[in-house]
């Protein structure tokens, strides 16, 4: 009888060896050792060091963080900005601005950093909330992560927030991020108060970036905040080595752009995204990872993303649908139908009775060939042009020729050459 072995995967999507009992692949294990999830405990005399003492007296949290990171206690290798920033779910660039900018004045952020660094209350110039020291810091961090993971799962299954969720770890930041997540998941610009739990609604009601409409619904003062906040929340999960949030729903172009800017300076995040792009458990995780890496801006990552979606039918269909929907301003279902046409045979564009729509659509795709911020979107545009439109359109051919002159990705150059020769890029392998 032949024994069967159940294939196991790391949470990054990589296949695990049979003798791997840790549940993590080697890169993830290495990243976890180098990037602990919380600040280490330090001795009492740690806070008496001269530079750190001066920073505490200055009441400038940015200087305190820098003095803490570069403390002699840590040895020859200071704690990096990237690592310290991950403890509170922000990017290295954000922490750099905090360390070098004006003093932090928002109490919730001051409390967050004081708790993250375990600064003794007697050393602080402000009072910590009475309940901040009750839960263990690591446990609180896990609770916060579970909070966002559970809301992500609820959103994808069509349910809104559980009214019984405890209020302990719901602050202004959590409330606003929850609000942004649900707006994004449900593709809405506003939410009715009846769909928002009371603890969160109270926070939103007095937040400077939230407004109430004449109908009483909540919305952001700037709609772009939804993509920005979702991107930062998802990137925080990615930086911790988790793809849970990234796998909940297909990300938008705007969200990908923000995440890619954060990932550009984080090698661990890029490594995790590359693993998920090639071997993620779901097509959504794979296409989201490819979409982020395609927007980082390097030709190497652009080529890798294109190769991944070209060989992955499910992820390719999702990416083609997203590009068709965004560029051609189509409903998602119509864009999916158009993307399906690229998988089988040439499809006739049938928008309705409007004359000239096909020409306008092909010109829009031709313009997308100049989108320097998304290598895979350029490839998808070439595929859609080849399979669904009349490539003899003079403006489309001119755009292709112009794109060839400036393209930096090898895979896109091959795709443009195929389209100009009358062949779909899917046939060149």
VEXDREN-2710 file (C-alpha; in Angstrom, 1 decimal):
% VEXDREN-2710
k/r/px/py/pz
1/UNK/0.0/0.0/0.0
2/UNK/1.3/3.4/-0.9
3/UNK/1.3/5.9/1.9
4/UNK/-0.2/9.3/1.2
5/UNK/1.3/12.6/2.4
6/UNK/-0.8/15.6/2.9
7/UNK/0.8/18.6/1.4
8/UNK/1.3/21.4/3.9
9/UNK/2.0/25.1/3.2
10/UNK/3.5/28.0/5.2
11/UNK/1.2/30.9/5.7
12/UNK/3.2/32.8/3.0
13/UNK/2.1/30.1/0.5
14/UNK/5.3/28.2/0.2
15/UNK/5.2/24.4/0.3
16/UNK/6.7/22.9/3.4
17/UNK/9.1/19.9/3.5
18/UNK/7.8/16.7/5.0
19/UNK/10.2/17.0/8.0
20/UNK/9.2/20.6/8.7
21/UNK/7.4/20.6/12.0
22/UNK/7.5/24.3/12.7
23/UNK/4.8/25.3/10.2
24/UNK/7.0/28.0/8.7
25/UNK/9.3/27.9/5.7
26/UNK/13.0/28.9/6.1
27/UNK/12.6/32.5/4.9
28/UNK/9.6/33.1/7.1
29/UNK/11.4/31.6/10.1
30/UNK/14.4/33.8/9.4
31/UNK/12.3/36.9/9.1
32/UNK/10.5/36.1/12.3
33/UNK/13.8/35.8/14.2
34/UNK/15.0/39.1/12.8
35/UNK/11.7/41.0/13.3
36/UNK/10.2/40.2/16.7
37/UNK/6.5/41.2/17.0
38/UNK/7.1/43.4/20.1
39/UNK/9.8/45.4/21.7
40/UNK/12.1/43.4/24.0
41/UNK/12.0/43.9/27.7
42/UNK/14.9/46.1/29.0
43/UNK/16.5/46.4/32.5
44/UNK/15.5/49.3/34.8
45/UNK/18.8/51.2/34.3
46/UNK/18.2/51.2/30.5
47/UNK/16.3/54.5/30.9
48/UNK/19.2/56.2/32.7
49/UNK/21.4/56.2/29.6
50/UNK/22.4/59.8/28.8
51/UNK/21.0/60.2/25.3
52/UNK/17.7/58.5/26.2
53/UNK/17.4/60.6/29.4
54/UNK/17.8/63.8/27.5
55/UNK/15.2/62.6/24.9
56/UNK/12.7/61.9/27.7
57/UNK/13.3/65.3/29.2
58/UNK/12.7/66.9/25.8
59/UNK/9.2/65.4/25.7
60/UNK/9.7/64.6/22.0
61/UNK/8.5/61.1/21.3
62/UNK/10.4/60.9/18.0
63/UNK/13.8/61.5/19.8
64/UNK/12.8/59.0/22.4
65/UNK/12.2/56.3/19.8
66/UNK/15.5/57.1/18.1
67/UNK/17.4/57.0/21.4
68/UNK/15.7/53.8/22.3
69/UNK/16.5/52.1/18.9
70/UNK/20.2/53.2/19.1
71/UNK/20.7/52.4/22.8
72/UNK/24.1/50.7/23.6
73/UNK/22.0/47.9/25.2
74/UNK/21.2/46.6/21.8
75/UNK/24.8/46.0/20.9
76/UNK/26.5/46.8/17.6
77/UNK/23.3/46.5/15.6
78/UNK/20.7/49.1/16.5
79/UNK/17.0/48.3/16.1
80/UNK/16.0/49.4/12.6
81/UNK/13.3/51.9/11.9
82/UNK/11.5/49.3/9.8
83/UNK/11.4/46.9/12.7
84/UNK/10.3/49.4/15.3
85/UNK/7.7/50.8/12.9
86/UNK/6.2/47.4/12.5
87/UNK/5.4/47.2/16.2
88/UNK/2.7/49.8/15.8
89/UNK/1.7/49.0/12.2
90/UNK/3.3/51.9/10.4
91/UNK/5.9/52.2/7.7
92/UNK/9.6/53.1/8.0
93/UNK/9.0/56.4/6.2
94/UNK/6.3/57.4/8.7
95/UNK/8.6/56.6/11.6
96/UNK/11.4/58.6/10.0
97/UNK/9.1/61.6/9.9
98/UNK/8.2/61.2/13.5
99/UNK/11.8/61.0/14.6
100/UNK/12.9/64.0/12.6
101/UNK/9.8/66.1/12.7
102/UNK/8.1/68.3/15.3
103/UNK/7.0/66.8/18.6
104/UNK/4.0/64.4/18.5
105/UNK/1.0/66.0/20.1
106/UNK/-1.8/63.4/19.7
107/UNK/-2.3/61.6/23.0
108/UNK/-3.4/58.4/21.5
109/UNK/-0.2/58.1/19.5
110/UNK/1.9/59.1/22.5
111/UNK/0.2/56.4/24.5
112/UNK/0.7/53.9/21.6
113/UNK/4.4/54.4/21.4
114/UNK/4.9/54.5/25.2
115/UNK/3.2/51.2/25.5
116/UNK/5.1/49.7/22.5
117/UNK/8.5/50.6/24.0
118/UNK/7.4/49.8/27.5
119/UNK/8.4/53.2/28.8
120/UNK/7.9/53.4/32.6
121/UNK/5.0/55.6/33.6
122/UNK/7.2/57.6/36.0
123/UNK/9.4/58.7/33.0
124/UNK/6.5/60.1/31.0
125/UNK/5.1/63.6/30.9
126/UNK/1.6/62.5/30.3
127/UNK/-0.7/60.0/32.1
128/UNK/-1.3/56.6/30.6
129/UNK/-4.9/55.3/30.5
130/UNK/-5.8/53.3/33.6
131/UNK/-6.4/50.1/31.6
132/UNK/-3.3/50.3/29.4
133/UNK/-1.1/48.3/31.7
134/UNK/-3.6/45.6/32.5
135/UNK/-3.4/43.4/29.4
136/UNK/-0.1/42.0/28.4
137/UNK/1.3/44.1/25.5
138/UNK/1.8/41.0/23.3
139/UNK/-1.7/39.8/24.0
140/UNK/-3.1/43.2/23.2
141/UNK/-1.2/43.2/19.9
142/UNK/-2.7/39.8/19.1
143/UNK/-6.1/41.0/20.0
144/UNK/-5.8/44.0/17.6
145/UNK/-4.6/41.7/14.8
146/UNK/-7.5/39.3/15.5
147/UNK/-9.9/42.2/15.4
148/UNK/-8.9/43.2/11.9
149/UNK/-8.7/39.6/10.7
150/UNK/-12.2/38.8/12.0
151/UNK/-13.7/41.9/10.5
152/UNK/-12.1/41.1/7.2
153/UNK/-13.6/37.6/7.2
154/UNK/-17.0/39.0/8.2
155/UNK/-16.9/41.6/5.4
156/UNK/-16.2/39.0/2.7
157/UNK/-19.0/36.8/3.9
158/UNK/-21.5/39.7/3.8
159/UNK/-21.8/40.3/7.5
160/UNK/-21.0/43.6/9.3
161/UNK/-19.3/44.1/12.6
162/UNK/-20.3/42.0/15.6
163/UNK/-21.9/44.3/18.2
164/UNK/-20.6/42.2/21.0
165/UNK/-16.9/42.8/20.2
166/UNK/-15.1/44.1/23.3
167/UNK/-14.3/47.8/23.5
168/UNK/-10.9/47.4/25.2
169/UNK/-8.8/47.8/22.1
170/UNK/-11.1/50.1/20.1
171/UNK/-9.5/53.6/19.9
172/UNK/-9.8/56.3/17.3
173/UNK/-7.3/54.5/15.1
174/UNK/-9.1/51.2/15.2
175/UNK/-12.5/52.8/14.6
176/UNK/-11.3/54.7/11.6
177/UNK/-9.5/51.7/10.1
178/UNK/-12.6/49.5/10.7
179/UNK/-14.7/52.2/8.9
180/UNK/-12.3/52.4/6.0
181/UNK/-12.1/48.6/5.7
182/UNK/-15.9/48.2/5.5
183/UNK/-16.3/51.0/3.0
184/UNK/-13.7/49.3/0.9
185/UNK/-15.0/45.8/1.2
186/UNK/-18.6/46.8/0.4
187/UNK/-17.5/49.3/-2.3
188/UNK/-19.4/52.1/-0.6
189/UNK/-18.6/55.8/0.1
190/UNK/-20.7/56.0/3.3
191/UNK/-22.3/53.8/5.9
192/UNK/-25.6/54.1/7.8
193/UNK/-25.2/54.4/11.6
194/UNK/-27.4/51.3/12.0
195/UNK/-24.5/49.2/10.4
196/UNK/-21.9/50.6/12.7
197/UNK/-21.5/49.4/16.3
198/UNK/-22.1/52.1/18.9
199/UNK/-18.5/52.2/20.3
200/UNK/-17.1/52.8/16.8
201/UNK/-19.9/55.3/15.9
202/UNK/-19.1/57.4/19.0
203/UNK/-15.4/57.5/17.9
204/UNK/-16.3/58.4/14.3
205/UNK/-18.7/61.1/15.4
206/UNK/-16.0/63.2/16.8
207/UNK/-13.2/62.4/14.4
208/UNK/-11.9/65.4/12.3
209/UNK/-11.7/63.3/9.1
210/UNK/-15.3/61.9/9.4
211/UNK/-18.4/63.8/8.4
212/UNK/-22.1/63.2/8.7
213/UNK/-24.3/63.7/5.6
214/UNK/-27.7/65.3/5.6
215/UNK/-29.1/61.7/5.7
216/UNK/-27.1/61.0/8.8
217/UNK/-24.6/58.5/7.2
218/UNK/-20.9/58.6/8.0
219/UNK/-18.3/59.3/5.3
220/UNK/-14.7/60.4/5.0
221/UNK/-14.1/64.1/4.3
222/UNK/-11.7/62.9/1.6
223/UNK/-12.8/59.6/-0.1
224/UNK/-9.1/58.8/-0.9
225/UNK/-8.6/58.1/2.8
226/UNK/-10.3/54.8/2.3
227/UNK/-7.6/53.4/0.0
228/UNK/-4.8/54.9/2.1
229/UNK/-6.0/53.5/5.4
230/UNK/-6.8/50.1/3.9
231/UNK/-3.4/50.0/2.3
232/UNK/-1.6/50.8/5.5
233/UNK/-3.6/48.2/7.4
234/UNK/-3.0/45.5/4.8
235/UNK/0.7/46.4/4.6
236/UNK/1.0/46.1/8.4
237/UNK/-0.3/42.5/8.1
238/UNK/2.1/41.8/5.2
239/UNK/5.1/43.2/7.2
240/UNK/4.2/40.7/10.0
241/UNK/4.5/37.9/7.4
242/UNK/0.7/37.3/7.2
243/UNK/-1.4/37.3/4.0
244/UNK/-4.7/37.1/5.8
245/UNK/-6.0/40.5/5.0
246/UNK/-4.5/40.5/1.5
247/UNK/-6.5/37.3/0.7
248/UNK/-9.9/38.7/1.7
249/UNK/-10.8/40.6/-1.5
250/UNK/-9.2/41.8/-4.7
251/UNK/-7.4/45.1/-4.0
252/UNK/-8.0/48.3/-6.0
253/UNK/-5.4/50.0/-8.2
254/UNK/-5.2/52.9/-5.7
255/UNK/-4.7/50.6/-2.8
256/UNK/-2.0/48.6/-4.6
257/UNK/-0.1/51.8/-5.4
258/UNK/0.1/52.8/-1.7
259/UNK/1.0/49.3/-0.6
260/UNK/3.7/49.1/-3.3
261/UNK/5.2/52.3/-2.1
262/UNK/5.5/50.9/1.4
263/UNK/6.8/47.6/0.2
264/UNK/9.5/49.2/-2.0
265/UNK/11.7/49.8/1.1
266/UNK/10.8/46.5/2.9
267/UNK/12.7/43.5/1.7
268/UNK/10.8/41.1/4.0
269/UNK/7.4/42.3/2.6
270/UNK/8.6/41.9/-1.0
271/UNK/9.9/38.4/-0.3
272/UNK/6.5/37.4/1.2
273/UNK/4.6/39.0/-1.7
274/UNK/6.8/37.1/-4.2
275/UNK/6.1/33.8/-2.4
276/UNK/2.3/34.4/-2.4
277/UNK/2.3/35.6/-6.0
278/UNK/3.7/32.2/-7.1
279/UNK/2.1/29.8/-4.6
280/UNK/-0.6/31.6/-2.7
281/UNK/-3.5/29.4/-1.6
282/UNK/-6.1/31.5/-3.4
283/UNK/-6.3/33.3/-6.7
284/UNK/-7.1/36.6/-4.9
285/UNK/-4.0/36.3/-2.8
286/UNK/-1.9/35.6/-5.8
287/UNK/-3.3/38.4/-8.0
288/UNK/-3.1/41.0/-5.2
289/UNK/0.5/40.1/-4.5
290/UNK/1.3/40.3/-8.2
291/UNK/-0.5/43.6/-8.5
292/UNK/1.5/45.2/-5.7
293/UNK/4.9/43.9/-7.0
294/UNK/4.0/45.1/-10.5
295/UNK/3.7/48.6/-9.1
296/UNK/6.9/48.8/-7.1
297/UNK/8.7/50.2/-10.2
298/UNK/11.5/47.9/-11.0
299/UNK/11.7/46.0/-14.3
300/UNK/12.8/42.8/-12.4
301/UNK/9.6/42.7/-10.3
302/UNK/7.5/43.8/-13.2
303/UNK/8.7/40.9/-15.3
304/UNK/8.2/38.5/-12.4
305/UNK/4.6/39.7/-11.9
306/UNK/3.8/39.4/-15.6
307/UNK/5.3/35.8/-15.8
308/UNK/3.2/34.9/-12.7
309/UNK/-0.1/36.1/-14.0
310/UNK/0.5/34.8/-17.5
311/UNK/1.0/31.2/-16.2
312/UNK/-1.8/31.4/-13.7
313/UNK/-5.2/31.4/-15.4
314/UNK/-7.3/32.3/-12.4
315/UNK/-5.1/35.2/-11.3
316/UNK/-4.7/36.4/-14.9
317/UNK/-8.5/36.5/-15.3
318/UNK/-8.8/38.6/-12.2
319/UNK/-6.1/41.0/-13.3
320/UNK/-7.5/41.4/-16.8
321/UNK/-11.0/42.0/-15.3
322/UNK/-9.6/44.7/-13.0
323/UNK/-7.8/46.5/-15.8
324/UNK/-10.8/46.3/-18.2
325/UNK/-13.1/47.7/-15.4
326/UNK/-10.8/50.5/-14.4
327/UNK/-9.5/51.6/-17.9
328/UNK/-12.7/51.1/-19.8
329/UNK/-15.0/52.2/-16.9
330/UNK/-17.0/49.0/-17.1
331/UNK/-19.1/47.3/-14.5
332/UNK/-17.2/44.4/-13.0
333/UNK/-19.4/41.7/-14.6
334/UNK/-19.0/43.2/-18.1
335/UNK/-15.3/43.5/-17.6
336/UNK/-15.1/39.9/-16.5
337/UNK/-17.0/38.9/-19.7
338/UNK/-14.5/40.8/-21.7
339/UNK/-11.6/39.2/-19.9
340/UNK/-13.0/35.8/-20.5
341/UNK/-12.9/36.5/-24.2
342/UNK/-9.1/36.8/-24.0
343/UNK/-8.9/33.3/-22.6
344/UNK/-10.7/31.7/-25.5
345/UNK/-10.9/33.5/-28.9
346/UNK/-11.1/37.0/-30.3
347/UNK/-14.2/38.7/-28.9
348/UNK/-16.2/41.4/-30.6
349/UNK/-16.7/44.5/-28.5
350/UNK/-20.4/44.9/-28.0
351/UNK/-21.1/47.9/-25.7
352/UNK/-24.5/48.7/-27.1
353/UNK/-25.8/51.1/-29.7
354/UNK/-23.2/53.8/-29.2
355/UNK/-21.2/54.3/-32.3
356/UNK/-17.5/54.8/-32.0
357/UNK/-17.3/53.1/-28.6
358/UNK/-14.9/50.4/-29.8
359/UNK/-12.5/53.0/-31.1
360/UNK/-12.6/55.0/-27.8
361/UNK/-12.0/51.8/-25.8
362/UNK/-9.0/50.8/-27.9
363/UNK/-7.5/54.2/-27.5
364/UNK/-8.0/54.1/-23.7
365/UNK/-6.2/50.8/-23.6
366/UNK/-3.5/52.3/-25.8
367/UNK/-3.1/55.1/-23.3
368/UNK/-2.7/52.5/-20.5
369/UNK/0.4/51.2/-22.3
370/UNK/2.1/54.4/-21.0
371/UNK/1.2/53.7/-17.4
372/UNK/4.6/53.6/-15.8
373/UNK/3.2/52.7/-12.4
374/UNK/1.9/49.2/-13.3
375/UNK/3.9/46.8/-15.5
376/UNK/1.2/44.1/-15.4
377/UNK/-1.6/46.6/-16.3
378/UNK/0.4/47.4/-19.5
379/UNK/0.7/43.7/-20.3
380/UNK/-3.1/43.2/-19.7
381/UNK/-3.8/46.2/-21.9
382/UNK/-1.8/44.6/-24.7
383/UNK/-3.7/41.3/-24.3
384/UNK/-7.1/43.1/-24.4
385/UNK/-6.0/45.0/-27.5
386/UNK/-4.9/41.9/-29.3
387/UNK/-7.9/39.8/-28.5
388/UNK/-10.9/42.2/-28.3
389/UNK/-10.3/45.1/-30.6
390/UNK/-9.2/46.1/-34.0
391/UNK/-5.5/46.7/-33.7
392/UNK/-5.4/48.3/-37.1
393/UNK/-6.7/51.4/-35.4
394/UNK/-4.0/54.0/-36.3
395/UNK/-3.8/55.6/-32.8
396/UNK/-3.5/52.2/-31.1
397/UNK/-0.7/51.1/-33.4
398/UNK/1.1/54.4/-32.8
399/UNK/0.7/54.0/-29.1
400/UNK/2.2/50.5/-29.3
401/UNK/5.2/51.8/-31.2
402/UNK/5.7/54.6/-28.7
403/UNK/5.4/52.1/-25.8
404/UNK/8.1/49.9/-27.4
405/UNK/10.6/52.8/-27.3
406/UNK/10.2/53.5/-23.5
407/UNK/9.3/50.0/-22.1
408/UNK/11.7/48.7/-19.5
409/UNK/10.1/45.2/-18.9
410/UNK/11.3/42.4/-21.2
411/UNK/7.9/40.6/-21.0
412/UNK/6.0/43.7/-22.1
413/UNK/8.3/44.3/-25.1
414/UNK/7.6/40.7/-26.2
415/UNK/3.9/41.3/-25.7
416/UNK/3.9/44.6/-27.8
417/UNK/5.8/42.8/-30.5
418/UNK/3.3/40.0/-30.6
419/UNK/0.3/42.4/-30.8
420/UNK/2.0/44.4/-33.7
421/UNK/2.5/41.1/-35.5
422/UNK/-1.2/40.2/-35.1
423/UNK/-0.6/37.5/-32.4
424/UNK/-2.0/37.5/-28.8
425/UNK/0.6/37.7/-26.1
426/UNK/-0.9/34.5/-24.6
427/UNK/0.4/32.5/-27.5
428/UNK/4.1/33.3/-27.2
429/UNK/4.6/31.5/-23.8
END
